[in-house]
């Protein structure tokens, strides 16, 4: 089993009604630092204190195990455009669960890598910034290292031990597993461990290669999941909306209201988060940015938007008193300010944030109405992968008490 470790630096106008596995479109060309293996994204620090009862919220941990060989290239853009829809859909449960996403990209022996792992993180901006650099390559000789991918999906991910966490893997690929490699644990044994740990595995076959169908069906059966089959490109339906550009602009302005404080180590993590957001605004499509804004506007999205040690929110909420923060832990521009000037900065940012959120919410509602109308004009999308995966999530997460009122995924 080949898995290596690296650090990841701190992400057209399309709405993909069918490519919810979009995230799955992970091909892999990590940042230059991430040229082999396990990528650990910035995680939460101890500074953030959750409001009373927030820790009661359930968690959703989802890992996408993705075939990133050359034949999967058609799915890559779907992934980059749709990751935020996935997160928003999962976050729409009544109890506003905390969402963490991870990736296991796989190819085969003899390719540039066998597997590369991005561990679970609630910092979805950093997950997305990594995903943006993925590309498909390699493969071409039939079976792929599916066994290695499933092994790492179960054993190389920091899964919660909480039995009330919805833990799920979506395996996405078009080729069957190599069952002839010696000294490699085969998928039935790995899935036995997954079932014992309460990790559901759903399998998504891209294309109609008959030799893939049977093992993909068996994988889902062994780990309590569902089997889906889609065409090679994912059957994406692209819908541009007239609201995407405005939402993207407001989202960038909202990000600029964030101020971070803390120790040098904490500031390094916060800087990685900000760099990821800057990359997203610079390189992702307006549609992807609009979807991110919708996710960040949800209760679950606060974790991604704020992270830990966000000064404006911590002070405005009363969790932290400005005068009790060590001066050197404040943002550098504020360190030379008087207490009154510091307070003015925070109040100004808080007011700007509130106004921007109101504008974003109004535009997001208009965007949703527009998309609903377009999907209806197309005759619906009940057979799309978005709806199928939403159905799986709704059923599987329901077993641990998560309830979804909607009958359709976010777009």
PyMOL commands that set and color helices and strands:
alter all, ss='L'
color gray80, all
select helices_A, chain A and resi 20-24+54-56+70-91+124-131+146-155+187-196+210-222+244-255+264-283+286-296+302-306+311-316+322-324+327-329+332-334+339-377+385-398
alter helices_A, ss='H'
color red, helices_A
select strands_A, chain A and resi 5-7+38-40+59-67+98-106+115-121+166-173+199-206+227-230
alter strands_A, ss='S'
color yellow, strands_A
deselect
rebuild
show_as cartoon
